[in-house]
Amino acid sequence: MLSIRYPAQAGVSAAPLAGARRGSLRIAVLILLFAGPVNAQSALQQRIRAAAGEAQGKVSVACSLPGTTLNCDLEPHAHPPMQSVFKFPLALVALRQVEQGELSLDQSIRFRASDRFLSRTHSPLQDQYPEAEVDIPLRELLRLTVSESDNAAADIVLRVTGGPAAVDSYVRGLGVKGFHLEDSEHALHRDAAAQYRNWFEPAAAVELLRRVSDNSPLTPEHTGLLLEWMKGSPGGPNRIAGQLPAGTVVMHKTGSSGTHNGVTAATNDIGLITLPDGRRIAIAVFITDSTADDATRDAVIARIARAAYDECTGPKT
């Protein structure tokens, strides 16, 4: 332990003076200890944390931009239920199998009666063919899966590509840890608790987005096709893209659960934000078990995405 000596002053006892100075030193150390974690957060992270506070739930975030120190980390290794976000890696698997000759984008796949959802679900495919028993090209099933987040189409693609285990194995094979897919959309509709078994760490989602954007495991043709589907998605217009400058190109995949007893298990969006200079921010925002309303949850994601954008381009004017 460091020993500090304080010289006595004329007419003043050294002992009280030393005690006072030691007390001041202890106070200074305490201030540093408590201030350290706050000061360690960047202005961007503080802005993200402030936005997250509006969600009335758990918020986890990650982002990256190569060649920069961009850091959006807020519980980046949490395990939030991903819901339809899984359709992004599912499409990667299907396109990879096309490249390996196991599937063809032009092959027709039967939409069976057993593929239908008996409970209410989002499926333009099932809306168009309520009786099923039609053949649909794989290319269209993939477009519906990624762009329209079609649950029936996604489960058909999941069936022909080998099921959840095949997607899980493929993502791990790319070296991306922090992803787990166990259940199909049908399983999630039968058991609401099942959604918590399908999770994606925000850091892992950003890593997979970066891989596709910067060093894709797919051919340029199929990478472009996947990103075009993500760019054309009408889902979640008020999430990542909600507060970005008009005309900003966003390629993304949302994930959403229902609301039960006032709690929404999942409100998610992951994607690539194209900056004016052509670089792309990869970002993932997951809101879990929130009691806020739809507009508030979407706005939280939008504010976080805008904060990351501003960090890379300058303050909002």
C-alpha angles and dihedrals in degrees: 000000000000113000116213122196121201118199118233116248126215110280093001126101113235094219099065091042092051091048092051092049092047088051091052090049092052091050091050091051091050091051090053092048094052096038094048099079092046094048090046090064114086121233087254093055091048089052090049092048090051091052091046090056089070093060096077089215142058116309125192124184142176134168141168143191117187116243093023139085092236107157124178095163116160111152089329093175097050118125104233119175104260102200109181094359084090089072090076095062089037089060090049090056093048093048091047090053089050089055090050091053095247092114137017127217089223097050117110119236123197118246096212127204086241089060092064123105113234092196124062112285142154107265124136086183093059091041089057096043107028092168093047118197094123132121117243126187113247089235090061093044089054093047090051091047096051105028100032098027087228109186097201092047091048093054091049090053089045090053096051095044096054106271132267093318091060092053092045091050094047094053091048088048089060088059093252112138125189100059128111128175117181108148139048126228089262090056091049090052092052095048123024091198090063092075090072089062090062106069140159125195109227090230090054092047090053090048091054092046090050091050093053093044099043109022107009121197086215130073116268089254095055094038089055091048092052093047090048090054089050092048092050095052112124092195122112098005090170096051121071093353095039100100102019121115114280112271096026109146112233124181108192151148122218130203125198138174131198123262118251125183089348095306124111110203098199138019107163144161130176125179156119120278114203113220123213090260092053098256117129129227112212110211138172126189123180124182113194132192095353127174093195121107125259096263093050094049092049091047091053090056091045093051092049092049091048091050090055091046092051091049089059100040107027133267123322113265 
